[in-house]
Amino acid sequence: MILNSITDLEKNQEPLTLVNVPEPVPGDDEVLLKVSACGVCHTELDEIEGRTPPPVFPVIPGHQVIGRVISAGKNVQGIKLHDRVGVAWIFSSCGKCSFCLSGQENLCPEFTATGRDVNGGYAEFMTVSADFTHRIPDIFTDAQAAPLLCAGAVGYRSFRLAEIKTGQNIGLTGFGASGHLVLQTIKYRFPENKIFVFARSSSERAFAMELGADWAGDTTDEVPELLDSIIDTTPVWITVVEALKNLKPGGRLVINAIRKENLDKDYLMNLDYSRHLWMEKEIKSVANVTRADVRDFLAAAAEIPVIPDVQLYSLGEANTALTEMKQRKIRGAKVLSMD
């Protein structure tokens, strides 16, 4: 499924086209994967609608990729044919800059994103550097494993940046693919903590309560108890201001979104310093993921275990999955199955 140009999903509900392309050939340090599943992420909407546009067209989207190794370049070591591996948002980094050398390869100026800067996993085959693949624990099916590579890994990075402590009140704004995985992680790591979920739809709020949230309300509701940290996984601005009013003094808002849509940016005009930011409240953004984030979350998810709730689509139904995501028809994670 290829994207040929930026488009508005409100007007064009078929932004991707199903075509035949030549099977890619792996380079000396790369492996060729036969893709079995690929998660559908809101970042694909950002690519399609131009908030984080691909540098060239056409491009094959998809950055939550599960596949089997069917061939490898001459320099590849430690990976065998038929191994099951995953590919995440981080496709490559330079490995030499101060960020890479300090374990912050997600901030590398040469960071390359799977499915945006290079062809991704909305396809039957893809190539990737062997060093940027991830072993998938046996406990997960292919469809279950796919959302762990982005929704799970970036959620896990958000979880770490929130610096959660035992006994705290934690908020989650938005309850899609990432939110429902973060909730399960917090419930396991901090069983004494209360979790408060903000979501626009009643179905998302009901799903949060099913998974063990202590409270669920609309994104504009005020919580019965102020919160120590809030993780915002939404693409909109209104949640930033609404979250800040629900933070305790010294609380931290972690924004887990590669871009915010501009539809309600005027809402920021309602930001009141004394109400929303005073008393040493913090805002922390999440930028991309490192390979360590992916590796550590896969291990944690297998241990807990964190099992994603998934909705399956065929490769040819990618446009349907993306349109439903745009329309907020979400429960858990959407996954393309190549079978």
C-alpha positions as CSV (number, residue, x, y, z in Angstrom):
1,M,0.0,0.0,0.0
2,I,1.7,3.2,-1.1
3,L,1.2,6.9,-0.3
4,N,1.6,9.1,-3.4
5,S,1.0,12.5,-1.9
6,I,-0.2,14.4,1.1
7,T,-4.0,14.5,1.4
8,D,-6.9,15.3,3.7
9,L,-8.5,12.2,5.1
10,E,-11.7,14.2,5.7
11,K,-12.0,14.5,1.9
12,N,-10.1,11.4,0.7
13,Q,-10.8,8.2,2.6
14,E,-8.5,6.2,0.2
15,P,-5.1,7.8,0.6
16,L,-3.2,4.6,-0.1
17,T,-3.1,2.6,-3.3
18,L,-2.5,-1.2,-3.5
19,V,0.1,-1.8,-6.2
20,N,2.7,-4.4,-7.2
21,V,6.3,-3.2,-6.6
22,P,9.6,-5.2,-7.1
23,E,10.7,-7.3,-4.1
24,P,13.4,-5.3,-2.3
25,V,16.9,-6.6,-2.1
26,P,18.8,-6.5,1.2
27,G,22.1,-4.7,1.4
28,D,25.3,-6.2,3.0
29,D,24.1,-5.3,6.5
30,E,20.4,-5.8,6.0
31,V,17.8,-8.6,6.2
32,L,14.8,-9.2,4.0
33,L,11.6,-9.8,5.9
34,K,8.4,-11.5,4.8
35,V,6.0,-9.3,6.6
36,S,3.2,-11.1,8.6
37,A,1.6,-8.2,10.5
38,C,1.9,-4.4,10.7
39,G,0.3,-2.2,13.3
40,V,-1.7,0.9,12.2
41,C,-0.6,4.0,14.1
42,H,-1.9,7.6,14.4
43,T,1.5,8.7,13.1
44,E,0.4,7.4,9.7
45,L,-2.4,10.0,9.8
46,D,0.3,12.6,10.5
47,E,2.3,11.4,7.5
48,I,-0.7,11.3,5.2
49,E,-2.1,14.7,6.2
50,G,1.3,16.4,6.2
51,R,2.1,17.1,9.8
52,T,5.2,14.9,9.6
53,P,5.4,14.4,5.8
54,P,7.6,11.9,4.0
55,P,10.6,13.5,2.3
56,V,9.9,11.7,-1.0
57,F,6.9,10.0,-2.7
58,P,5.8,7.4,-3.2
59,V,6.4,5.7,0.1
60,I,5.2,2.6,1.8
61,P,4.0,3.5,5.4
62,G,4.0,1.3,8.5
63,H,6.4,1.1,11.4
64,Q,5.1,-1.7,13.7
65,V,6.3,-4.5,11.6
66,I,6.5,-8.2,12.4
67,G,8.1,-10.6,9.9
68,R,10.3,-13.6,9.2
69,V,13.9,-13.3,7.9
70,I,14.0,-14.9,4.4
71,S,17.5,-13.6,3.3
72,A,20.4,-11.7,4.8
73,G,23.3,-9.6,3.5
74,K,26.9,-11.0,3.8
75,N,27.8,-9.0,6.9
76,V,24.8,-10.0,9.0
77,Q,25.6,-12.0,12.1
78,G,23.4,-13.4,14.9
79,I,20.2,-13.7,12.9
80,K,19.2,-16.9,11.2
81,L,16.8,-17.5,8.3
82,H,13.1,-17.8,9.5
83,D,13.8,-15.9,12.8
84,R,10.8,-13.8,13.8
85,V,11.7,-10.2,14.3
86,G,10.1,-6.7,14.6
87,V,10.9,-3.3,13.2
88,A,9.9,-0.2,15.1
89,W,9.7,3.6,14.3
90,I,13.5,3.9,14.6
91,F,14.9,2.6,11.3
92,S,18.4,4.0,11.8
93,S,20.5,6.7,13.5
94,C,24.1,7.8,12.9
95,G,25.7,6.0,15.8
96,K,28.4,8.7,16.2
97,C,26.8,11.9,17.5
98,S,26.6,12.9,21.1
99,F,23.0,11.8,21.4
100,C,23.7,8.3,20.0
101,L,26.8,7.9,22.2
102,S,24.8,8.9,25.3
103,G,22.0,6.4,24.7
104,Q,19.6,9.1,23.2
105,E,19.6,7.9,19.6
106,N,16.0,9.0,19.4
107,L,17.3,12.6,19.3
108,C,19.9,12.0,16.6
109,P,19.8,14.6,13.9
110,E,20.1,11.8,11.3
111,F,17.2,9.8,12.9
112,T,15.4,7.9,10.1
113,A,11.8,6.8,10.6
114,T,10.4,3.5,9.3
115,G,7.5,4.0,6.9
116,R,8.1,7.8,6.5
117,D,11.8,8.3,5.5
118,V,12.1,4.8,4.0
119,N,9.6,2.1,3.0
120,G,7.8,0.4,5.8
121,G,5.6,-2.5,6.6
122,Y,2.3,-2.0,4.7
123,A,3.7,-4.5,2.3
124,E,4.5,-8.2,1.8
125,F,8.3,-7.6,2.1
126,M,10.7,-5.0,3.5
127,T,14.4,-4.6,4.1
128,V,16.0,-3.2,7.3
129,S,19.4,-3.1,8.9
130,A,19.9,-6.2,11.1
131,D,21.0,-4.0,13.9
132,F,17.6,-2.3,14.0
133,T,15.5,-5.5,14.3
134,H,14.1,-6.8,17.5
135,R,13.5,-10.4,18.7
136,I,9.8,-11.1,19.5
137,P,9.0,-13.1,22.6
138,D,7.2,-16.4,21.9
139,I,4.3,-15.5,24.1
140,F,2.9,-13.1,21.5
141,T,1.1,-13.8,18.3
142,D,2.2,-11.7,15.3
143,A,-0.8,-9.5,15.6
144,Q,-0.3,-9.0,19.3
145,A,3.3,-8.2,18.9
146,A,2.9,-5.5,16.3
147,P,1.5,-2.7,18.5
148,L,4.2,-3.4,21.1
149,L,6.8,-1.9,18.7
150,C,5.4,1.6,18.8
151,A,2.2,2.0,20.8
152,G,3.9,-0.1,23.5
153,A,7.4,1.2,23.2
154,V,6.7,4.9,23.1
155,G,4.1,4.4,25.8
156,Y,6.9,2.7,27.9
157,R,9.2,5.7,27.2
158,S,6.4,8.0,28.4
159,F,5.9,5.8,31.5
160,R,9.6,6.2,32.3
161,L,9.6,9.9,31.7
162,A,6.6,10.3,34.0
163,E,8.9,9.2,36.9
164,I,6.0,7.4,38.6
165,K,6.4,6.5,42.3
166,T,4.5,4.2,44.6
167,G,1.2,5.6,45.9
168,Q,0.8,8.3,43.3
169,N,-2.3,9.2,41.3
170,I,-1.6,8.8,37.6
171,G,-3.7,10.1,34.6
172,L,-3.9,8.8,31.1
173,T,-5.4,11.1,28.4
174,G,-6.7,9.2,25.4
175,F,-7.3,5.5,25.5
176,G,-6.2,4.0,22.2
177,A,-3.4,1.6,21.3
178,S,-0.8,3.2,23.5
179,G,-3.0,4.1,26.5
180,H,-4.4,0.7,27.0
181,L,-0.9,-0.8,27.1
182,V,0.5,1.9,29.4
183,L,-2.4,1.2,31.9
184,Q,-1.6,-2.5,32.0
185,T,2.1,-1.6,32.7
186,I,1.3,0.8,35.5
187,K,-1.2,-1.7,37.1
188,Y,1.6,-4.3,37.2
189,R,4.5,-2.1,38.3
190,F,2.5,0.1,40.7
191,P,-0.5,-1.9,41.9
192,E,-1.2,0.6,44.8
193,N,-1.5,3.6,42.5
194,K,-4.8,5.0,41.3
195,I,-5.3,5.4,37.5
196,F,-7.6,8.1,36.1
197,V,-8.4,7.9,32.4
198,F,-9.7,10.8,30.2
199,A,-11.3,9.8,26.9
200,R,-13.7,11.4,24.5
201,S,-15.9,8.4,23.8
202,S,-18.0,6.4,26.2
203,S,-16.7,3.1,24.7
204,E,-13.1,4.1,25.4
205,R,-14.0,5.0,29.0
206,A,-15.8,1.7,29.5
207,F,-12.8,-0.2,28.1
208,A,-10.5,1.6,30.5
209,M,-12.7,0.6,33.4
210,E,-12.6,-3.0,32.1
211,L,-8.8,-2.9,32.3
212,G,-8.8,-1.7,35.9
213,A,-8.9,2.2,35.8
214,D,-10.1,3.7,39.1
215,W,-12.0,6.5,37.3
216,A,-12.8,7.4,33.7
217,G,-14.2,10.7,32.4
218,D,-14.3,13.0,29.5
219,T,-11.2,15.0,28.5
220,T,-12.7,18.2,29.9
221,D,-13.7,16.7,33.3
222,E,-12.0,17.5,36.5
223,V,-10.8,14.6,38.6
224,P,-12.0,14.0,42.2
225,E,-8.3,13.9,43.3
226,L,-5.4,15.8,41.8
227,L,-2.8,13.8,39.9
228,D,1.0,13.5,40.2
229,S,1.6,12.7,36.6
230,I,-0.4,12.6,33.4
231,I,0.5,10.9,30.1
232,D,-1.2,12.4,27.1
233,T,-1.4,10.2,24.0
234,T,-3.8,12.3,22.0
235,P,-3.2,14.3,18.8
236,V,-5.1,17.4,20.0
237,W,-4.2,20.6,21.9
238,I,-7.2,20.8,24.2
239,T,-6.0,17.9,26.3
240,V,-2.8,19.8,27.2
241,V,-4.6,22.6,28.9
242,E,-7.2,20.3,30.5
243,A,-4.5,18.0,31.9
244,L,-2.6,20.8,33.5
245,K,-5.5,21.9,35.6
246,N,-5.7,18.4,37.0
247,L,-2.1,18.2,38.1
248,K,-0.8,18.6,41.7
249,P,1.8,21.2,42.4
250,G,5.1,19.9,41.0
251,G,3.2,17.5,38.8
252,R,4.4,16.4,35.3
253,L,2.5,16.2,32.0
254,V,4.2,13.9,29.5
255,I,3.0,14.4,25.9
256,N,3.3,11.2,23.9
257,A,2.5,12.4,20.4
258,I,4.8,13.0,17.4
259,R,2.6,15.9,16.3
260,K,-0.4,17.8,17.6
261,E,-3.1,18.7,15.1
262,N,-3.9,22.4,14.7
263,L,-7.6,22.1,14.7
264,D,-8.0,23.5,18.2
265,K,-4.7,25.3,18.7
266,D,-6.7,28.5,19.6
267,Y,-7.6,26.6,22.8
268,L,-4.1,27.4,24.0
269,M,-5.3,31.0,24.4
270,N,-7.1,29.7,27.4
271,L,-3.8,28.7,29.1
272,D,-3.7,30.6,32.4
273,Y,-0.3,30.7,34.0
274,S,-1.6,30.8,37.6
275,R,-4.1,28.0,37.1
276,H,-2.3,25.7,34.7
277,L,1.5,26.2,35.2
278,W,2.1,27.9,38.5
279,M,3.5,25.8,41.4
280,E,6.3,24.2,39.4
281,K,4.2,22.0,37.1
282,E,6.1,20.5,34.2
283,I,5.5,19.6,30.5
284,K,7.8,16.9,29.0
285,S,7.5,15.8,25.4
286,V,8.4,12.3,24.0
287,A,10.5,12.2,20.9
288,N,10.6,8.9,19.0
289,V,12.0,5.8,20.7
290,T,15.4,4.2,21.1
291,R,16.2,0.6,20.4
292,A,16.5,0.1,24.2
293,D,12.9,1.3,24.7
294,V,11.7,-1.3,22.3
295,R,13.9,-4.1,23.7
296,D,13.0,-3.3,27.3
297,F,9.3,-3.0,26.7
298,L,9.2,-6.3,24.8
299,A,10.8,-8.0,27.8
300,A,8.5,-6.3,30.3
301,A,5.4,-7.0,28.2
302,A,6.3,-10.7,28.1
303,E,6.9,-10.8,31.8
304,I,3.7,-9.0,32.9
305,P,2.3,-10.1,30.4
306,V,0.8,-7.1,28.5
307,I,-1.5,-8.5,25.8
308,P,-2.8,-5.9,23.3
309,D,-6.5,-5.9,22.3
310,V,-6.3,-5.9,18.5
311,Q,-8.6,-5.4,15.6
312,L,-7.4,-7.2,12.4
313,Y,-7.6,-6.0,8.8
314,S,-6.2,-7.3,5.6
315,L,-3.5,-5.3,3.8
316,G,-6.0,-4.1,1.2
317,E,-8.2,-2.8,4.1
318,A,-5.5,-0.3,5.3
319,N,-7.5,2.7,4.1
320,T,-10.5,1.4,6.2
321,A,-8.4,1.1,9.3
322,L,-6.9,4.5,8.8
323,T,-10.3,6.1,8.2
324,E,-11.7,4.5,11.3
325,M,-8.8,5.8,13.3
326,K,-9.4,9.3,12.0
327,Q,-13.0,9.0,13.0
328,R,-12.0,7.8,16.5
329,K,-13.5,4.3,16.0
330,I,-10.9,2.8,18.3
331,R,-10.7,-0.1,20.7
332,G,-7.2,-1.2,21.5
333,A,-4.9,-1.4,18.4
334,K,-5.5,-1.8,14.7
335,V,-3.3,-4.3,12.9
336,L,-2.9,-5.3,9.2
337,S,-2.5,-9.1,8.8
338,M,-0.7,-10.2,5.6
339,D,-2.2,-13.7,5.9
